[in-house]
Amino acid sequence: MLTRSVLTSLEIDRIVGAAQAEAARNGWTVAIGVADEGGHPLALHRMDGCAPIGAYVAMEKARSAAIGRRETKGYEDMINAGRTAFLAVAEFSRGLLEGGVPILVDGQCIGAIGVSGVKPDQDAQIARAGVAAIPT
């Protein structure tokens, strides 16, 4: 039987707090979503001034990063390079924009963070700051 790490409310609060701090440092207003390893929502924070759609997109990015076990930028790049058939995976295709980052501990995905509200690389920068807030 395997043993694995899981996200607790303490880690989730640290992730969201660090991501929010990174966004605030840069003057960005975003939505931040955290999902467990199966893509199920654990937390959602929409900063004041972020468009409501940001909350939806952030959670979908987190979900896609968690179940795909990779950053969502890889999917976006793949589709932009011409592999549009991947969009046929309907349940998976809603969060295939840059800004979703898996949370890996000892090589195992224990969840993911998704950020939406600014430029794609800025979303990813904020998400990575969230992941960096916990030991991996």
Residue pairs with C-beta under 8 A, 6 or more apart in sequence:
4 105
4 106
4 108
4 110
5 105
5 106
5 108
5 110
6 36
6 110
7 15
7 34
7 36
7 42
7 103
7 110
7 111
11 134
12 34
12 42
12 43
13 43
14 133
14 134
15 34
15 43
15 103
15 113
15 130
15 131
15 133
15 134
16 32
16 34
16 43
16 45
16 130
17 133
18 129
18 130
18 132
18 133
19 30
19 32
19 113
19 115
19 126
19 127
19 129
19 130
19 133
20 32
20 45
20 47
21 129
22 125
22 126
22 129
22 130
23 29
23 30
23 32
23 47
23 115
23 117
23 118
23 126
24 47
26 122
28 117
28 118
28 122
28 126
29 47
29 48
29 49
29 50
29 117
29 118
30 47
30 50
30 54
30 58
30 115
30 116
30 117
30 118
30 123
30 126
31 44
31 45
31 46
31 47
31 50
31 54
31 55
31 57
31 58
31 115
31 116
31 117
32 43
32 44
32 45
32 46
32 47
32 58
32 113
32 114
32 115
32 126
32 127
32 130
33 41
33 43
33 44
33 55
33 58
33 59
33 60
33 61
33 62
33 63
33 113
33 114
33 115
34 41
34 42
34 43
34 44
34 62
34 111
34 112
34 113
34 114
34 130
35 41
35 42
35 59
35 62
35 63
35 65
35 66
35 111
35 112
35 113
35 114
36 42
36 66
36 110
36 111
37 66
37 108
37 109
37 110
37 111
38 66
38 67
39 62
39 63
39 64
39 66
39 67
39 112
41 59
41 62
41 63
42 111
44 55
44 58
44 59
46 52
46 54
46 55
46 58
47 117
50 117
51 117
53 116
54 116
54 117
55 116
57 95
57 97
57 99
57 114
57 116
58 99
58 114
58 115
58 116
58 117
59 95
59 114
60 94
60 95
60 100
60 114
61 72
61 95
61 97
61 99
61 100
61 112
61 114
61 115
61 116
61 123
61 127
62 95
62 100
62 111
62 112
62 113
62 114
63 94
63 95
63 100
63 112
63 114
64 72
64 75
64 92
64 94
64 95
64 96
64 100
64 112
64 114
65 71
65 72
65 95
65 100
65 101
65 102
65 112
65 113
65 114
66 102
66 109
66 111
66 112
67 92
68 75
68 92
68 102
69 102
69 109
70 102
71 98
71 100
71 101
71 102
71 124
72 95
72 96
72 97
72 98
72 99
72 100
72 101
72 114
73 98
73 99
73 100
73 120
73 124
75 86
75 96
76 96
76 97
76 98
76 120
78 86
79 86
79 87
79 96
86 93
86 96
87 93
87 96
95 114
97 116
97 120
97 123
98 120
98 121
98 123
98 124
99 114
99 115
99 116
99 120
99 123
99 124
99 126
99 127
100 112
100 113
100 114
100 115
100 127
101 112
101 113
101 114
101 124
101 127
101 128
101 130
101 131
102 109
102 111
102 112
103 109
103 110
103 111
103 112
103 113
103 131
103 134
103 136
104 110
104 136
105 135
105 136
113 127
113 130
113 131
114 127
115 123
115 124
115 126
115 127
115 130
116 123
117 123
118 126
